[in-house]
Amino acid sequence: QVRGLCGTYNGDQRDEFSTPAGDVEGSVSAFTDKYRAPGACPARGPFAAEPCGAYAGQRDAAEAACAVLHGPAFQ
C-alpha cells in the first residue's frame, strides 16, 4: 500500500521509482520531477555525481532531513 518518494516496500526494486501516474521512471531526476509542486521550483537536470561536494553548504540540512527518515517513524 506504500508508494511515492519513500518507495513501495514490496521487495521489488524495479518499481521503486513509481510516479503518481503509475509509470516507472528510470532516473532520479525524472522521478523527483513528477512529485515537484507546479510553480514551486524549476525542474532539475541530472544530479551531480557527488552531491555533497557540489552542495557542501547544504550538508547539515540534508543530514537533518535524512535523520527523520532513519528515525522511529520509518522503522
C-alpha positions as CSV (number, residue, x, y, z in Angstrom):
1,Q,0.0,0.0,0.0
2,V,3.0,2.3,0.3
3,R,4.0,4.3,-2.7
4,G,5.8,7.6,-3.6
5,L,9.0,9.2,-2.7
6,C,9.7,6.7,0.1
7,G,9.3,3.7,-2.3
8,T,7.0,0.7,-2.4
9,Y,8.5,-1.6,0.3
10,N,7.4,-4.7,-1.7
11,G,10.8,-6.2,-2.2
12,D,10.9,-5.4,-6.0
13,Q,13.5,-2.6,-6.6
14,R,12.3,-2.3,-10.2
15,D,9.2,-0.3,-9.2
16,E,10.8,2.0,-6.6
17,F,10.6,5.0,-8.9
18,S,6.8,4.7,-9.4
19,T,5.2,8.0,-10.2
20,P,1.8,9.3,-9.1
21,A,0.5,8.4,-12.6
22,G,1.7,4.8,-12.1
23,D,4.5,4.7,-14.6
24,V,8.1,3.9,-13.5
25,E,10.9,6.4,-14.2
26,G,14.4,5.3,-15.0
27,S,16.3,8.2,-13.3
28,V,16.2,10.0,-10.0
29,S,15.8,13.4,-11.6
30,A,12.9,12.4,-13.8
31,F,11.2,10.6,-10.8
32,T,11.5,13.6,-8.5
33,D,10.2,16.0,-11.1
34,K,7.0,14.0,-11.2
35,Y,6.5,14.9,-7.5
36,R,7.5,18.5,-7.8
37,A,4.7,21.0,-7.0
38,P,3.8,23.1,-10.0
39,G,5.4,26.5,-9.8
40,A,7.3,25.7,-6.6
41,C,10.8,25.4,-8.2
42,P,12.3,24.8,-11.6
43,A,12.8,21.3,-13.0
44,R,16.2,19.8,-12.1
45,G,18.7,18.4,-14.6
46,P,20.8,15.3,-13.9
47,F,22.3,15.4,-10.4
48,A,26.0,15.8,-9.7
49,A,27.9,12.6,-9.3
50,E,28.9,13.6,-5.7
51,P,26.1,15.9,-4.4
52,C,27.9,16.5,-1.1
53,G,30.8,18.0,-3.0
54,A,28.6,20.1,-5.2
55,Y,26.4,21.4,-2.4
56,A,28.7,21.3,0.6
57,G,26.9,24.3,2.2
58,Q,23.7,22.2,2.5
59,R,25.2,19.1,4.1
60,D,23.9,19.8,7.6
61,A,20.4,20.5,6.3
62,A,20.5,17.3,4.3
63,E,21.7,15.2,7.2
64,A,19.0,16.6,9.4
65,A,16.3,15.7,6.8
66,C,17.7,12.2,6.4
67,A,17.7,11.7,10.1
68,V,13.9,11.9,10.1
69,L,13.8,9.0,7.5
70,H,16.1,6.9,9.7
71,G,14.1,7.7,12.8
72,P,11.4,5.7,14.6
73,A,8.6,6.9,12.4
74,F,10.0,4.9,9.5
75,Q,11.3,1.8,11.4
